[in-house]
């Protein structure tokens, strides 16, 4: 069953499986809305590039992003 702990574990496993070391980031909230989550900009860029080139998830990831000035929270 989904819960906070299993969500954090899944994301940490995915991040370490894509080249980050466990001490390269702090991830305590799977929703991403937490001041406690930490990652260096360089490492975030590496992960985003991996997502962009992983064709099993890239289309869904791309369509989940808002279009600046058109939708989502950045519409206004």
C-alpha positions in Angstrom: 0.0 0.0 0.0 1.1 3.6 -0.7 2.3 5.6 2.2 4.8 8.4 2.9 7.6 6.0 3.7 7.1 3.8 0.7 6.9 6.9 -1.6 10.1 8.3 -0.2 11.8 4.9 -0.5 10.7 4.5 -4.1 12.0 7.9 -5.1 15.3 7.4 -3.3 15.8 4.1 -5.0 15.0 5.6 -8.4 17.5 8.5 -7.8 20.3 6.2 -6.6 19.5 3.9 -9.6 20.2 6.8 -11.9 23.6 7.7 -10.6 23.2 9.8 -7.4 24.7 8.7 -4.2 22.5 8.7 -1.1 24.4 11.5 0.5 24.0 13.7 -2.7 20.4 14.5 -1.8 17.8 14.7 1.0 14.3 13.6 0.0 11.8 13.4 2.8 8.5 14.2 1.1 7.4 12.4 -2.1 5.0 15.2 -3.1 8.0 17.5 -3.6 6.4 20.2 -1.5 8.8 20.4 1.4 11.5 22.7 2.5 13.3 19.6 3.7 13.9 18.1 0.2 17.4 19.0 -1.0 19.3 18.4 -4.2 22.2 20.3 -5.9 21.2 22.1 -9.1 23.8 20.1 -11.0 22.3 16.8 -9.8 18.8 17.9 -10.6 20.0 18.8 -14.1 21.5 15.3 -14.5 18.2 13.6 -13.4 16.1 15.8 -15.7 18.4 14.9 -18.6 18.0 11.2 -17.8 14.2 11.6 -17.7 14.2 13.5 -21.0 16.1 10.7 -22.7 14.2 7.8 -21.1 11.5 7.1 -23.7 9.6 4.9 -21.3 8.7 8.0 -19.1 9.7 11.1 -21.2 6.3 11.6 -22.9 4.3 11.5 -19.7 6.9 13.7 -18.0 6.8 16.3 -20.8 3.0 16.4 -20.9 2.9 16.9 -17.1 4.8 20.2 -17.4 2.8 23.4 -17.6 3.0 25.7 -20.6 4.3 29.0 -19.3 1.6 31.7 -19.3 -1.1 29.2 -20.5 -1.9 26.7 -17.8 -1.1 25.5 -14.3 0.0 27.7 -11.5 2.1 30.0 -13.7 -0.9 31.1 -15.9 -1.1 34.4 -14.2 
